[in-house]
Amino acid sequence: MAERDIGHRDAAAGEDGRYRARPVPVLARQIHEPFTALRSACGDRLAGRAGDWLLQYAPGDWGVCEQARFAAIYRRAE
């Protein structure tokens, strides 16, 4: 990518350029002991450590987020 192209604000999805994640509400629960969870969306087994957060993006679609990253990124939805 050429230097002049970096930061182009009008890039369509799928093109090179700068992007920002959309704020999407998730359900979250902090787990206070090591855990595993199965994602029915693709059958992956997720593993978390004590203090990590278990996130649900959609039914059957789960993720794990470390405590420090969760605190830096997520805010309570009103």
trRosetta pair geometry for C-beta under 8 A, 3 or more apart (Angstrom, degrees):
i j d omega theta_ij theta_ji phi_ij phi_ji
1 5 5.1 -116 -179 75 94 129
1 6 6.4 104 129 -63 122 82
1 16 5.1 -177 -108 -175 128 154
2 5 4.8 95 63 -2 81 105
2 6 7.9 -138 97 -16 49 80
3 6 6.1 -46 -163 12 40 113
5 8 5.6 -42 -167 -20 57 123
5 16 6.1 34 147 108 130 125
5 17 7.3 -99 163 -86 88 68
6 18 7.6 75 -176 -50 60 95
7 17 7.6 -68 73 -155 4 71
7 18 5.7 27 -117 -27 39 128
8 11 5.3 98 96 -47 102 96
8 16 7.8 68 40 106 121 80
8 17 4.9 -82 69 -119 91 106
8 18 7.3 168 56 9 48 87
9 17 7.6 157 -90 -172 9 124
9 18 7.1 -24 -101 51 50 113
10 17 7.8 -111 69 -138 34 157
11 15 4.4 -148 -168 88 95 110
11 16 6.5 -114 -133 89 143 39
11 17 2.6 -161 -17 6 159 161
11 18 7.1 140 23 36 130 52
11 19 7.6 -82 81 -65 125 81
12 15 5.1 74 58 4 70 123
21 24 7.8 -85 160 2 98 97
24 57 7.2 34 122 -147 131 90
25 77 4.8 25 -119 -74 112 163
26 55 4.8 5 157 -167 140 104
26 56 6.3 158 -173 69 84 47
26 57 5.6 -37 -116 -94 105 54
26 63 8.0 -46 -155 42 150 113
26 74 7.7 -75 50 -120 112 128
27 55 7.0 143 77 -160 53 52
27 56 4.2 -7 58 52 105 106
28 53 5.1 -2 -167 -180 106 122
28 54 7.1 153 -152 77 54 48
28 55 5.2 -15 -99 -102 82 73
28 56 7.7 -156 -69 20 40 70
28 65 7.8 -37 -132 38 118 128
28 70 7.3 140 -163 -148 145 125
28 74 6.7 68 -41 177 166 164
29 53 6.8 152 75 -156 32 72
29 54 5.2 -16 62 57 88 97
30 51 6.8 -22 -170 -159 105 37
30 52 7.5 171 -147 97 65 27
30 53 5.2 -44 -93 -97 62 76
30 54 8.0 166 -100 15 15 73
30 67 7.4 55 -133 -104 113 93
30 70 7.9 160 -92 113 96 167
31 35 4.9 -55 158 0 156 143
31 48 5.8 91 59 102 134 138
31 50 7.2 -114 114 -129 77 41
31 51 7.7 -42 78 19 59 11
31 52 6.1 -12 51 71 98 74
31 53 7.3 151 7 -115 79 24
31 54 5.6 59 -28 -18 119 108
32 50 5.7 20 176 -156 40 87
32 51 6.7 48 -120 -65 51 48
33 50 5.2 -5 -114 -99 23 94
34 47 7.5 -4 -173 -174 92 89
34 48 6.9 174 -151 93 49 58
34 49 5.7 -25 -102 -130 78 44
34 50 5.8 -48 -47 -42 58 76
35 47 7.4 170 91 -153 47 50
35 48 5.0 -3 59 57 89 100
35 52 7.7 -139 40 64 102 113
35 54 7.1 -51 92 -63 143 125
36 45 5.7 -3 -174 179 116 99
36 46 6.5 154 -159 81 59 52
36 47 5.2 -22 -101 -99 80 68
36 48 7.5 177 -84 18 32 72
37 45 7.5 156 77 -159 35 55
37 46 4.7 -15 60 59 87 106
37 48 7.4 23 0 -4 105 111
37 54 6.0 111 -34 -137 155 124
37 62 5.2 -90 125 123 134 159
37 64 7.3 158 33 -62 119 104
38 43 7.1 -24 -170 -151 97 41
38 44 7.4 162 -153 86 53 43
38 45 5.7 -29 -98 -103 68 67
38 46 7.6 -173 -83 16 17 80
38 62 8.0 91 91 34 29 137
39 42 5.6 7 107 45 118 75
39 43 6.7 -43 79 16 77 10
39 44 4.6 14 36 53 119 87
39 45 7.8 -147 11 -76 79 22
39 46 6.4 78 -33 -23 100 108
39 60 6.6 89 -173 165 60 68
39 61 6.4 38 -154 -127 105 37
39 62 5.1 -143 -95 40 86 90
40 43 7.3 30 -139 -71 28 50
40 59 8.0 -32 59 142 126 72
40 60 3.5 -74 61 -147 107 112
40 61 8.0 -79 57 -53 74 46
41 58 7.6 83 -76 75 132 104
41 60 4.8 137 -47 127 76 100
41 61 4.5 47 -38 -88 146 77
41 62 8.0 -180 9 12 112 64
46 54 7.9 129 105 -126 137 89
46 62 6.1 -127 10 107 150 111
46 63 7.0 -178 -119 -141 155 27
46 64 4.9 165 171 -22 123 116
47 64 7.1 -62 79 -17 30 170
48 52 3.7 -142 -169 76 109 143
48 53 7.8 -144 -145 51 146 22
48 54 6.4 -109 -20 -72 161 83
48 64 4.3 -157 -79 -144 104 132
49 52 5.2 103 53 -23 62 115
49 66 7.6 19 43 -116 109 82
51 66 7.9 25 109 -163 96 61
51 67 4.5 -39 151 -47 103 134
52 64 5.4 15 158 -175 134 99
52 65 6.5 158 -169 77 84 40
52 66 5.6 -53 -112 -108 90 40
52 67 6.2 -106 -93 -40 38 74
52 70 7.9 139 -158 -23 51 133
53 64 7.1 150 78 -159 51 51
53 65 4.6 -19 61 63 103 96
53 66 7.9 -6 19 75 83 5
53 67 6.9 124 -23 -90 91 52
53 70 4.6 100 4 -93 140 153
53 74 7.9 -98 93 23 172 155
54 62 6.4 -19 -174 -166 89 114
54 63 7.8 153 -161 81 46 43
54 64 6.2 -25 -104 -103 56 70
55 62 6.6 142 80 -163 56 59
55 63 4.4 -18 63 64 110 90
55 64 7.1 -172 16 -82 87 19
55 65 5.7 51 -24 -8 123 113
56 59 7.7 24 -179 -90 115 29
56 61 6.9 105 -164 79 60 64
56 62 5.6 -31 -100 -102 63 72
57 61 4.5 -63 63 112 100 113
57 62 7.3 -171 11 -91 83 19
57 63 6.4 54 -28 -5 110 110
58 61 4.2 35 53 33 84 126
65 69 5.5 -124 -176 88 92 111
65 70 4.5 114 122 -69 120 95
65 73 7.7 -106 -165 51 142 130
65 74 7.6 91 119 -19 163 130
66 69 4.8 79 63 15 88 106
66 70 6.7 -156 90 -11 40 90
67 70 5.7 -58 -145 36 27 114
67 71 6.3 25 159 -19 65 107
68 71 5.9 -55 -149 36 29 110
68 72 6.5 23 154 -16 63 110
69 72 5.7 -61 -148 39 32 110
69 73 6.0 5 164 -2 69 118
70 73 6.4 -75 -139 47 23 94
70 74 5.3 -27 -169 23 67 120
71 74 7.5 -44 -86 48 13 83
